[in-house]
Amino acid sequence: MNALHSEAHAELSQVWDEFAARDDLWVGIVTGAGDRAFSAGNDLKVQAAGKRGPTPPSGFAGLTTRFDLDKPLIAAVNGIAMGGGFEIALACDLIVAAENAVFALPEPRVGLVAGAGGVHRLPRMIGQKQALGMILTGRRVPAAEGKTLGFVNEVVPAGEALAAAKRWAALILECSPLAVRASKQCVYAGMDAPTLREAVTTMYPSQQRNRDSEDYVEGPRAFAEKRKPDWKNR
């Protein structure tokens, strides 16, 4: 069920380090192996045996506290996304879910707290009351309800989550990679700003980098010349 333990967190952290560092990688997609689950979250059997090791600074799956990653991430949820599995999806920018996907933060049912971001990200996405309705009960939410609540972008037939995520990625890849990263940074940093005025009037680092780039000129030029832009990512 793709449950994760400390070794998996460390390995995935290295994967995301490479993704962040490589200029030729513009969009990331996270999905689960097999048909049953995206991820069942924390490996409780390992924890119960007292073998739980440290989590890397980048968080659960090497992702949930990686706040400096400006490249877009898409979760292709192909089944159960429970606890830490749901928190991985919430740490992504888009969630595409198969119709058989199920989401939950069941930690209180086993004496735990969804501390890898679930209790903080979900209320910011769907509002306090709806989030608490999930968090305090640990209830399971199907994909269709997840879309209604607002944390799922698209629901697709079973078996098609990854293909749909690739379709979303292709749309992102039509855009300037630097502008996409600047936009992502502006959204998240702006939401952390104490006032709307500060959010709007701040020039964020990725935004400045985009303004100073070749692609900042290439985009309008391609539009004027009625052709597709040739993004250089610099």
Secondary structure, 3 states (H helix, E strand, C coil): CCCECHHHHHHHHHHHHHHHHCCCCCCEEEECCCCCEEECCECHHHHHCCCCCCCCCCCHHHCCCCCCCCCCEEEEECCEEECHHHHHHHHCCEEEEECCCEEECCHHHHCCCCCCCHHHHHHHHHCHHHHHHHHCCCCCEEHHHHHHHCCCCEEECCCCHHHHHHHHHHHHHCCCHHHHHHHHHHHHHHHHCCCHHHHHHCCCHHHHHHHCCCHHHHHHHHHHCCCCCCCCCC
